[in-house]
Structures are given as structure tokens and as C-alpha cells.
């Protein structure tokens, strides 16, 4: 059975969204992408409300972090999906899976941030 690119994209999006649940468990400074997602979410929430609110309202913070995480995944994925979903559906599905795996490596392992926030 061949997976349709739209189903693979939806599954990869769910995996990336679920990966946000693991972000609070990251110790140390994390990776550069981790900092972009988490500190970007904190900064946006603090700008919209206040720093005190951003420090104490974690559900709002992680909701914004989920949206940022998914957006950062989908921006490059849109190019892959739009370019190959109709003509090369199998290649599109494989490329989507590879991009999802690489994105998760970027989020949790590659390019560790050593200088702190």
C-alpha cells in the first residue's frame, strides 16, 4: 500500500506537534532550534502580555511554542510538498519523512547551544 503525500504530511505534522511535549524535559541550553522555538515563544508571549505573565503561565507559553515549532517545520516542508506531491508522490512521502527526522534531530541533538540564552 502506497501512502499518499497528504497523509504523510499530516502524520509528520502530528509528530512535530507531539515533539513539543518533550521540550520542557530538555536540560542545559538545548540546541539552537530549541532556543528559537522556546525563547521565541516566551518573547512573543511577554511582548503581548508581560514578562511576569510569560514566566508564570506555562500552558500559554507551550501553546505558542507548539505553533512556532509547527510553523518552522512546515515552511521548508511546503516547498517539498508543493513541488512533488502530484508528479512524484512516493518521493514526496520519503522526502517528508526524511525532513521530519532531520528536523527532530535539529530540535533535540544537532547544533547544541553552548552560549546560553
N, C-alpha and C positions, 0 to 999 in steps of 0.2 A: 504494500500500500504506500502510495506516494503522499507525503504531507504537502498540503497547499501552503504557499508562502504566507498567506494572511493568517493561517493558524499558527505557523511557526513564529511569526511576528508577535501575535497575541501571547503565545507561551513565553517567548523571550521577555516581553514586557512584564509579564507576571513574575518571572524570575528576578528581574531587576527591581521591581517594586518590592518583592519579598526580601531582597537583599538589604533593604533599608532597615529591616528589623535587626540585622546584625551590626549595624553601625554603632549603637551605644556600647557594644562589647569590645570595640577596638581600644587597645591600650596604647599608651605613648602618643606620638603625634600623628600616627596613621600614615596615609600616603598623600601625595599632592591632590589627587582627585577626591579623596576622603575629606580633606580640608576644604576644598572648593565646595563640596556639597554641604557639609555640616556647618562650616563657618559662614558660608553664603546664606544658608537658611537662617542662622542666628542673626546675621547682619540685616537681612531683609525684614525679619520679624521685629528686631529692635528699631529699625528705621520706621516701620509702620506703627509701632506702639511705643515701647520704651525698653531700655536695657534691662530694667528690673523685671518687666513682664517677660521678656525673652529668656531671662535666666530662670524664671520660676514656672513657666507654662510649657512643659515638655511636649504634651500632645500637639500643640500648635506648631512647635518647632519641628517635630518629626513629620508632621503633615507637609510642611513646606519643603523639608529635606527630601521627602518622597517625590514631590513634584519636580524638584530640581534634578534629582537622580534620574528620574524617568526622562526628563527633557534632554539631559546630557547624553543619555543613551540613544534617544530617538532621532536627534539631529543628524548624526552620521548615518544611522540606520535608514533614514528616509531616502538617502541617496542610493543605497544598496537596493532597497526595496523597489523604489520607483524605476530604477534603471533595468532591473532584471526580472521582475515578478511575472511578466507575461511571456517574454521570449525564452527565458531560462529559469523556469520555476524550481528545478532541483538545485541549480547553482545558487539561486536566491535563498533557498532554505538552508543550504550548507553555509553560505556566507553569513546569514543571520545568526546561526548557531555559533560560528567562529567569532563573530563580533561580540556576541553576548558573553562568551567565555573570556575573551580578551578584555572586555570592559570590566568584568568582575575581577580579573587579575589586576587591572589598573586601580580599581577601587580598594582592594584589600592587600595586594602584595607588591606590585611594581612601583617604582619611584617613591620610596619611603621619604617622608618629610622629616628632615633632621634638624631643621632650624626652629621649629615651633611656630605657633600661630602669631 
